[in-house]
Amino acid sequence: MKNPLINWFESRLHLAEVIGPSMTHPVPRSAKWWYVFGSMTLVLFMCQVATGISLSLLYVPSAGQAFESLEYITFQAEMGWFLRALHVWGSHLMVAAMTIHMIQVFLFGAFKFPRELTWILGVLLFLCTIGMAFTGQVLRWDQDSYWGLSVGMSMAGRVPWIGPGLVHFVLGGAIIGGESLSRFFTLHVFVIPATLMGLIGLHLLLVIKKGINEKPTPGVLVEKSNYEEKYHDLVKKRGMPFFPNAAGRDMIACGITLGLVFFCAMMFGPAGPTGEPNPTYIQTAPRPDFYFQSAFAVLALLPPYMETFLILGFPILALSTLILLPFLSPGGEKHWRRRPMSVIFVISLMLILSTLTYLGYKSPWSPVMDAWSGIPTPIEYVKGRTPLELQGAIVIQNKQCRNCHMLDGRGGKRGPALDDVASRLNGDQLIRQVLQGGGNMPAYGKHLSPEEVSALAAFLQTMTNAWQHEPAAGYSTNPRPTQDPVPPILPNS
């Protein structure tokens, strides 16, 4: 180069020795428009980094100020709404581009020898992308994020043996609070982006070292003994340098992608905030972002007894299958026309996810949200109660516990019925469940006063079907003195 300044830096950094081979390495001439989705995902990640740094200058990761700072960015800061919209839509499109890229790699057989590690790193990159999306939704710190985090932690709490400890570690305590927000801020801003950068570097290194997968040809098989030799002959005879040929298509695709991000940001704006996080606020219908709508539909529509299997079994099975795929099918046919089961699998998976996503938008919020005001407490449940226990019955009604729990067969079904709760939990366990949550139940420790918790526990300790169950261990109060319902005496016909 003739520029003396550039020559001065080059003589000391020797960047041409590093960048040159990366830009000029040969790629198959058939690597055209189907191969641009990886570069699109990369440029969207760079967009997320840039907008995320800008947002972090105004966002306050404090439980008491996060929501207010988000409202300030959205409604008062100059072009703050547009900055948030760029970040939100960049996240949506990054998940979409990453998904399309993985489908293309799968259908083109690019996971086979010798690119097994490239595929595995891609799977890990996809998991990190989903992790970024989830932690970013939590940082909105509104009703959607609170309930989304509650559901996520209830799922984590079902992991055998380590579930409760895992939830406590992630939240930084027994309930969702300031420590939880700080940890998710750290994950979203530092831990996951740093992991993504490291994985991206390794992924690109493997792409350069092992080459870009050639467009598969029907009948041409992958054989470990001679594949790499054939590939090098192919790119030597009929290949082209990455720059400017393939890089030009990537630049065009990345420009269109950034234009789409700006268009969506201008037309649709940012997501949320949807109100301060409060599990006792009745007028709510929390919804996750689109990439979690399928999971929302599953949890909202399927019976509760199937949730644990799906929550724990399906992700483990899916992740194990994706990671082991290169070793289960290391060679053989690569063209999608010669792999009909792969095509059927992709089509079936996309139909299932699309249907569940649609149902996620259409399905009602699972609890019976008007049970607290439309279904009265049965009279026999409050007869003979002490003043403290009667106050507990009022708490159950006013704090919308009936929305998720049934009394006398009426109410929500997302949590267990309360008619015999004292036969399963003693007083200390009841208080711990109310304060810390667990299962599908969020933690109410920050939203109930000590007096309300005491009254609630006192009333719940009367909920035992003494004629059917023995009281729970540690039960110390008298059972509810109700009797089996007596059938009415009908006149003789």
Residue, then its C-alpha position, 0 to 999 in steps of 0.5 A: m500500500k502507498n499510504p505511509l500511515i497504513n504502512w506504519f501500522e502494518s509494519r508493526l501489527h502484520l494484519a495482512e498476514v492474519i486477515g489476508p488468508s481469511m479474506t482470500h481463502p477459496v470457497p466452492r463456486s456453488a456457495k451462493w444465496w443460501y449461504v448468507f444467513g450465517s453472516m446475517t446472524l453475525v451482523l445482527f449480533m454486532c447490531q445488538v452489541a452496539t444498541g445494547i451498549s447505548l441502552s446500558l448508559l441509561y438503564v438502571p439495573s435496580a429492582g426499584q428503578a429498572f422500570e422507571s429507567l425503561e419508561y424514561i428511555t421509551f418516552q422521554a429520552e431523545m430517540g430512546w424509543f427507536l434505540r429500544a426498538l432497534h434492540v428488540w427487533g434485532s433480537h427477533l431477527m437474530v433468532a429467526a436468522m439463526t434458526i434458518h441458518m441451522i435448518q439450511v446447514f441440516l438440510f445441506g448435510a453440513f454437519k457431517f464429516p469433517r465439520e462435526l465440531t462446527w455444527i456443535l459450536g453452532v448448536l451452542l451459539f443457538l442456545c446462547t442466542i436463546g439465552m440472550a433473548f430470555t435474559g433480555q426479556v427479563l431486563r424489561w422488568d415488567q409484568d411479562s418479564y416477571w411472569g416469564l421469569s416465574v415460569g422459567m424458575s418453576m421449570a428449573g425448580r423441577v430438575p431432580w435433586i438440584g432444582p431448588g438450589l439452582v433456582h436459589f443460585v439463579l435468583g440470588g435468593a428465595i424470591i424474585g427481587g433486586e438480586s435476581l435483576s442484577r444477576f440477569f443483567t450480568l448474564h445479559v451484558f457480560v457473561i453470554p455476550a462474552t461466551l458468544m464472542g468466543l464461540i463465534g471466533l472458534h466457529l469462524l476459525l473452523v469455517i476457514k480451516k475446514g471450508i464452507n460446505e459445498k452445495p450437495t449433489p445427489g448420489v455424491l457420498v461423504e466418505k471419511s477416507n477421501y472427502e477432504e482430498k476431493y473437497h480441496d481438489l474441488v475448490k482448487k479447480r472450481g472454487m473462488p476467493f471469498f472476497p469479493n465474490a462470496a463476500g459481496r453477496d454477504m454484504i448485500a444480505c447484511g444490508i437488507t437485514l439492517g434495513l429490515v431492522f430499521f423498518c420494523a423499528m420505525m413501524f412497530g416500535p419497541a416491546g413493553p413495558t407492560g406495567e410494573p411487576n406485581p403477581t397480585y395485579i389482576q388485570t394482566a395477561p402476560r405474553p412472552d416474545f414470539y420465540f417463546q410463544s410455543a412453550f407458552a402454548v404448551l404450558a397453557l393448554l396441556p394438563p398440569y400433570m404433563e408439564t414436568f415431562l415436557i419441561l425436563g424431558f423434551p429439552i434434554l432429548a432435543l439437545s442431546t440429539l442435536i449434539l450427537l447428530p454428526f456422530l449418528s450420521p457422519g457420512g453418506e448422502k448429503h443432498w436433501r432429496r436423498r434424505p426424505m426423513s430429514v425433510i419430513f422432520v424439518i417440515s413437521l417441526m416447523l408446522i408444530l412450532s408455527t401452530l403452537t406459536y399461533l395458539g400461544y397468541k390465541s390461547p387465554w392466560s391459563p388461570v381463571m383471572d376473575a375467580w377472585s371476584g366472581i366465585p365466593t368462598p363457600i360458607e362452610y369454609v368460614k363457619g366457626r373460624t377464628p378472627l385470624e382465620l377469617q382474615g386469611a380467607i379474605v386474603i385468599q379472596n383479595k389476593q387472587c389465590r382463587n385464580c389458580h387454586m380451587l376451593d370446593g371444586r371452583g377456581g383455577k386449575r394451575g395449582p393444586a386445590l386448597d381443600d386438603v392443603a393442610s393434609r400435605l403441608n404443615g404450617d412452616q411449609l405453608i408459609r415457606q411456599v407463600l413467601q418463596g413460591g415453587g412449582n408453578m407458583p410465584a413468590y409472594g414474599k415481597h407482595l404480602s405483609p407479615e400479618e397477611v401471611s400469618a392470617l393466610a397460613a392460619f386459614l390454610q391450616t384448617m383446610t384438611n379433610a379429616w375424614q379422608h386424610e391425616p394432618a400433615a406432619g407438624y400440624s398443630t391446630n384443630p381440623r376444620p369441623t365440617q362434615d361430609p355433605v348430607p344428601p337431601i331427604l326427598p319426599n316419597s314419590 
